Amino acid sequence: MSLVKISQRTAILLEHARKSGLTSDKLLEAVRSEDLAQLAAAEAEHFHYDEWIPYAKEHGEDLEKAITDGYQITFNTRNGLKMWLEESFGISSETDFTVGEGVIEGLHLQEDQLTRLKTALAVNWLLDEEAAPGGFKVKLTVRGLQ
């Protein structure tokens, strides 16, 4: 089974909604009914959902499959990937990892987090992993800069 591909922005908004406490069932209900009011709990300074469902429909992004089966991001920028990591895993670039020019390093992830990252990561990034106490040490590098 191939995963649905979605934009980085769509993925970040999805992960922020989850981090804000919206369950998969609630997200599916909002997507199916196109009732943006159900996403109000996730609204924040940089997270606005008024165009989330229309954008996904216009660009052929299957939000239902992304919510239920997972997804792959089509392209990651450095800052977008930083945001996705923070929203997905509840970690911070200020304390949990470092972001450099074309590289994100110092990530310490559990096995399930590493699996999720490998699935979602766009092909323009390379992932190096190393077993470490309590999980894995991970370094991400923009393809071509390794």
For each residue, the residues with C-beta under 8 A, 3 or more apart:
1: 69
2:
3: 65 69 70 71 72 119
4: 61 62 65 66 69 71 72
5: 61 71 72 73 74
6: 10 11 14 56 61 63 66 71 72 73 74
7: 10 11 55 59 61 73 74 75
8: 11 12 73 74 75 76 77 80 81 84 122
9: 12 13 55 80
10: 6 7 13 14 52 55 56 61 63 66
11: 6 7 8 14 15 66 71 73 84 120
12: 8 9 15 16 47 80 83 84 87
13: 9 10 16 17 42 47 49 52
14: 6 10 11 17 18 27 63 66 67 71
15: 11 12 18 19 84 87 88
16: 12 13 19 20 42 44 47 87
17: 13 14 20 22 27 39 42 49
18: 14 15 21 22 24 27 87
19: 15 16 87 88 90
20: 16 17 41 42 44
21: 18 41
22: 17 18 26 27 30 38 39 41 42
23: 26 27
24: 18 27 28 67 68
25: 28 29
26: 22 23 29 30 38
27: 14 17 18 22 23 24 30 31 63 67
28: 24 25 31 32 64 67 68
29: 25 26 32 33 35 38
30: 22 26 27 33 34 35 36 38 39 53
31: 27 28 34 53 63 64 67
32: 28 29 64
33: 29 30 38
34: 30 31 53
35: 29 30 38
36: 30 39 40 49 50 52 53
37: 40
38: 22 26 29 30 33 35
39: 17 22 30 36 42 43 49 52
40: 36 37 43
41: 20 21 22
42: 13 16 17 20 22 39 47 49
43: 39 40 47 48 49
44: 16 20 47
45:
46:
47: 12 13 16 42 43 44
48: 43 51
49: 13 17 36 39 42 43 52 53
50: 36
51: 48 54 55
52: 10 13 36 39 49 55 56
53: 30 31 34 36 49 56 57 63
54: 51 57 58
55: 7 9 10 51 52 58 59 61
56: 6 10 52 53 59 61 62 63
57: 53 54 60 61
58: 54 55
59: 7 55 56
60: 57
61: 4 5 6 7 10 55 56 57 66
62: 4 56 65 66
63: 6 10 14 27 31 53 56 66 67
64: 28 31 32 67 68
65: 3 4 62 68 69 71
66: 4 6 10 11 14 61 62 63 69 70 71
67: 14 24 27 28 31 63 64
68: 24 28 64 65
69: 1 3 4 65 66
70: 3 66 116 119 120
71: 3 4 5 6 11 14 65 66 119 120
72: 3 4 5 6 119 120 121 122
73: 5 6 7 8 11 76 84 120 121 122
74: 5 6 7 8 122
75: 7 8 122 124
76: 8 73 80 81 84 121 122 124 125
77: 8 80 81
78: 81 82 99 101 102 104 142
79: 82 83 99
80: 8 9 12 76 77 83 84
81: 8 76 77 78 84 85 104 121 125 140
82: 78 79 85 86 93 99 104
83: 12 79 80 86 87
84: 8 11 12 15 73 76 80 81 87 88 120
85: 81 82 88 89 91 93 97 104 107 117
86: 82 83 89 90 91 92 93
87: 12 15 16 18 19 83 84
88: 15 19 84 85 113 116 117 120
89: 85 86 109 113
90: 19 86
91: 85 86 95 96 97 107
92: 86 95 96
93: 82 85 86 96 97 98 99
94:
95: 91 92
96: 91 92 93 106 107 108
97: 85 91 93 104 105 106 107 108
98: 93 104 105 106
99: 78 79 82 93 103 104
100: 103 104 105
101: 78
102: 78 141 142 145
103: 99 100 139 140 141 142 145
104: 78 81 82 85 97 98 99 100 107 139 140
105: 97 98 100 138 139 140
106: 96 97 98 137 139
107: 85 91 96 97 104 137 138 139 140
108: 96 97 132 134 135 136 137 138
109: 89 113 114 117 135 136 138
110: 113 114 134 135 136
111: 114 115 135 136
112: 115 116
113: 88 89 109 110 116 117 135
114: 109 110 111 117 118 129 135 136 138
115: 111 112 118 119
116: 70 88 112 113 119 120
117: 85 88 109 113 114 120 121 127 138
118: 114 115 121 127
119: 3 70 71 72 115 116
120: 11 70 71 72 73 84 88 116 117
121: 72 73 76 81 117 118 125 127 140
122: 8 72 73 74 75 76 125
123: 143
124: 75 76 142 143
125: 76 81 121 122 140 141 142 143
126: 140 141 142 143 146
127: 117 118 121 138 139 140
128: 138 139 140 141
129: 114 136 137 138 139
130: 136 137 138
131: 136 137
132: 108 135 136 137
133:
134: 108 110
135: 108 109 110 111 113 114 132
136: 108 109 110 111 114 129 130 131 132
137: 106 107 108 129 130 131 132
138: 105 107 108 109 114 117 127 128 129 130
139: 103 104 105 106 107 127 128 129
140: 81 103 104 105 107 121 125 126 127 128
141: 102 103 125 126 128 145 146
142: 78 102 103 124 125 126 145
143: 123 124 125 126 146
144:
145: 102 103 141 142
146: 126 141 143
